[in-house]
Amino acid sequence: MKGLVIKNTGSWYTVLTDDGPTVDCKIKGNFRLRGIRSTNPVAVGDRVETRDGFITEIEDRRNYIIRKSINLSKQSHIIAANVDQTLLVITVVKPETSTTFIDRFLASAEAYRVPVILVFNKSDLLNEKERRYQKMMINLYETIGYECHAISAIEGDGVEALKERLTGKITLLSGNSGVGKSTLINRILPHVNLKTAEISEAHQSGMHTTTFSEMIPLSGNSGQSGWLIDTPGIKGFGTFDMEREELTSYFKEIFEFSKQCRFSDCTHTHEPGCAVLKAVEDHYIAQSRYQSYLSMLEDKDENKYREAY
């Protein structure tokens, strides 16, 4: 029996079968993806085949979002598979999303051909200085080529325009803990009524209110109008299985300037005639983006997950 994995609790997988009903399944202990060392061999969004309460086969994926496992640096964690786009929810305050986190997520999405829309939430909480900073960030990422939305999920500002981008698509919702993903889902789909939590005042960080990954249909039970994939908040984003020579191409603006470098194997760190270094110096490439690029080069050198990111 074939179907779509719509929920993953860590030990059980809920599969929406092609015939209509849902079934809860497990995977055998030795079940592993071919060529991918993953802590979760099956992810929400996977098309699978089931038999007698077990998932027996995974169909080829057209894409996925993946990050390095927090505890097992040699393994990955697949956030979701077969998605049309991702909404990366960002907050300037309570908590502050670092540009390094944003850039690592974007680079990984570029590597696996997943379009990303940046959603700047909690705009209602910003003072004048913070509002200017958010506007500057939006200008930076729009100039690079990313679609951005400034919203307030709690008040509903800007959410209608965002909803129009979801129709007929499978959309992954991701971001740090506490940025308001559950509040946003409740605003888009009021009947879902997900649990939300207050931000920790001591640490200005979010509490994990979503403990498993789930696909939520935008209307009806079949998902014909589209799906929203809710996932647990993530603190860091360690990149996985990226080669140094490929990294440049995952930063759109760095890749464009790299075509003018003197050496074809330029790492953009010290080489003479490096057009990227010149572009950073002349402010055509943002310093924050360049620092994110360097931090990912360090990942390859150190071969470990960097919790700070």
C-alpha angles and dihedrals in degrees: 000000000000127000151135125277104233101166137031120186095173096259102035132046123203111213123196101213123218087241092061112256125096123237130194113230141179132207126234116254094247095048109124135161117253109256097354122097101207137166087216111038091184121049137184109275093038119133106223145172119231135196129179094346095312132104105236104174141019120211118229112280122232090206143331142191112242137177137180115276111254096225102026110051093187092057136064137222117220109215097191140335137221097018128162095208145344131233106210106198113213132183128196091202138020087046115008114221110218120231087230090061091047093049094047090051092048092049092051091048090050090051092055096037098247116147114228130208114197113221115195104202133189093040087152091068097056125110120210095273093047091047090055090049092051091049089051091051092048090050090050095052095040089053089053089051107263123132111238134193127190110208146158108220092186093055098029097239111155095359097112092059089050093050090058089063092057102058114118094359138107103234126189115211113207142157144113121316111274100024092116105260093144091046089051092050090049089052092050095039109023094179092064093066098190120195116259131191139206121256115256105252091202096056102018088228134122132254120234104253094162111061100174139030120258139172112226118197114232090220134358121001100279098066092230090142091049141279134256114208113211115200136178115270115263127216099196137020114212112186118233135209097355119145120220093238091053097048097083092060091059091064103067099203095041090052092053093053092042089069087071096052117121093231123051091215094048113151091198092232107098112340121130114247093026108159091194094058089048091050091051090049090050092046095244087121116045115244090228092057092048091050089051089052091051092048090055090050086055089054089062091049096047097033093211141108113264107215093194090070 
